[in-house]
Amino acid sequence: MNGLLDDVEVADLRAFEDGFYPYLENSAPAILTDIAIKKALDDDIRKRLTDAINDYKGSFLAELKDKKEASQKELAAKNKPWQMYSTYGDASAA
């Protein structure tokens, strides 16, 4: 199981965890049931859990990327200082 979240930034791990548990409960509840019954991670559970982590991580990272891009676009739209100064110092504007 080691290394599965290496491509998730430390700052995003809480959000990953907060979303993963509901994802697991809805998408693969048998994994949680099997863990509760067996009280151990056998090879089958480990594989299914790894698959679930990778599935969720793919959608999590895609959503995170979309949010960051939208945030950057919003910030860029608010902070266009060159528009403020576009006619200052421009001899052709006079």
N, C-alpha and C positions, 0 to 999 in steps of 0.2 A: 504494500500500500504506500510505501515511501515514495516521495517524489511526484505524486499525482497532482499536487497543487503547486508545484514549483513555478508554473507560469501564471499564477494568480498573485498579484501584488499583496504584500502583507496588509496594506491599508484596506484592501478589498475582501479580506478573509472573513470578517464579521458578516458582511453582506452575503457572501457565498454561503456561509453556515446558516444564516437566517432563512435563505431561500431553499437550501438543499433539503432540510428536514421536511418541510411541507411537500417538496417535489417527491421525496422518497415515499412519504405517506400516501400520496396520490398515485404515483406512477409505479411503485414497486413495494407495496405494503408487505408482500410475502418475505422480503428480505428482513424487515424489522421483526416480523413474526418468527422467522427461523432463528434469528439472533436471540430473541427472548426465550425461545424454547430450548435451543441448544446451549445457550450461554457461552458460545465460542464461535470463532470464525474458521469454519472448515474451508477446504479449497473451493467448494461450490459457492458458498456464501461470499467468500473473498472475491471470486470472479464476478458474481452478479453485482456486488457492491462496487467493484472497480468499474464495471460497465456503466452502472448508474451514475457514479461520480463523473466519468468522462462524458456521458450524455448531457448531464446537467451543466458541467463546466463549459461545454461548447456553446450552449444557449446563454449561459451566464456571461461569458466573455464577449459574445456577439452583442448582447444587450448593453453591457458595460461600455463597449466601444461606441455603440450608437449614442448612448447618453453623453459620453465624453465629447464626441464630435459635435453633437447638438449644443452642448455647453460652450464649446470653443467658438462655434459659429455665432451664438448669441453674444458672447463676450466680444468677439470681433465686430459685430454690428454696433455694439454700444461704444466701443473704443476705436473710433476712426479719427485719430488726431490729425491725420494728414488733410482731412477735409476742412478742418478748422483753419488751417494755415495755407490752403491751396492757392489763395490769391495773394498772400503776403510775400513780398519779395519777388514777385513775378512781374517783370517789366512789361510783358504783353498784356497784363490785366489792367494796366493804368491807362 
